[in-house]
Amino acid sequence: MRIDDIFVRAFSIPLGIQWSDQTHQHSSIELVTVQMATDNGLTGVGFSYTVGAGATAIKSMIEWDLAPILRGQAVTPLLHWSRLWGELHDVGGGGVSTAALAAVDIAMWDLVAKARGQSLVDVLGSRRPSIPAYGSGIDLHLSLPQLVDEVKTWVSQGYRGVKIKVGKPTVEEDVERIAAVRDVVGPNVWMMVDANQGWNLTEAVARCAAFHRFDLHWLEEPLISDDVMGHHDLALRTSVPIAVGENIYNKYQLQQYLRLGAVNYAQIDVVRAGGITPYLEMANLCDAWNIPMAPHFMLELSGQLLCSIPNAHILEDVNGGSLRDLGVLGSDVGVIKGQFTPPNVPGHGIAFDWNTLEDFPMGDVAPPSKRMLWT
């Protein structure tokens, strides 16, 4: 089976609800899709995403730098990935480069599974029939009553855990929100908080001290993700477990965190890391260090990978951010009663509603102005 052609499109899909954390505000999800046609008549579907910047760069990189290499090649994702990463590495070992790689890598794995007539999970090796999920909100703008209502909804839907944003101007405000949520969920539901890289080390140490009494399952991205040593120093100063990984783009960055004891839960994002091929390698690396995987976003694919790796922990279901919530799926894939069960169809089973997507083209002309992501 060889690749005949690759068709790439980019879309900007408006969010149905407001998203806000201490460093960003979001109004849309940008989706880059790949349709990979082969000489035996099968089509593999791959995708990438951003939350505010880079979709047109990802699309261009696939069209100009990846598709010309892949046309005519056999569909062998394990053999192609390192070579393709090497082609792009001079412009960055992660970020736009790995997001572009992810779309073609996912499409190739979809084709491998379709050609075998098996689900992606069966091709990778099923270890469990389903995986529990937690409700996750990008909700720092919500009032305390609104936050409590959001969390009550998750609990009623059977989620194993809940995650809220922190990073209010004062520690007292954060403590008030955490206390209210802990009262709602009780002691048996995991509670996580996410700072979205918004603090320096001194502030993170102080907030951890204030949060300690709430028995947090983890504190997510307290510092800028590039600061591996800062996370190491924080881990020495607090017993609150630290989760990072959505902004770790390759195994070498991950290895630094692991060797320094700077991570308790790895949240590797399958798109930002470059696709299924490197995700599996990074999951194995974490397994060697006894670190559980709790991936960031893209639950429709992340959930399938969690059912295929030994160190799976829990799946994130971001309120308003699933493909189901965005309304772009042709067949339903998602969390039901707090649990994700992989599709039992050939391939990864993520089928887009192309007619709906056509309503949200990215466009070919840059906007005259744009609000900055960082507030």
Secondary structure, 3 states (H helix, E strand, C coil): CEEEEEEEEEEEEEEEEEEECCCCEEEEEEEEEEEEEECCCCEEEEEEEECCCCHHHHHHHHHHHHHHHHCCCECCHHHHHHHHHHHHHHHCCCCHHHHHHHHHHHHHHHHHHHHHCCEHHHHHCCCCCCEEEEEECCECCCCHHHHHHHHHHHHHCCCCEEEEECCCCCHHHHHHHHHHHHHHHCCCCEEEEECCCCCCHHHHHHHHHHHHHHCCCEEECCCCCCCHHHHHHHHHHCCCCEEECCCCCCHHHHHHHHHCCCCCEECCCCCCCCCHHHHHHHHHHHHHCCCCECCCCCHHHHHHHHCCCCCECCEEEECCCCHHHHCCECCCCCEECCEECCCCCCECCCCECHHHHCCCECCCCCCCCCCCCCC
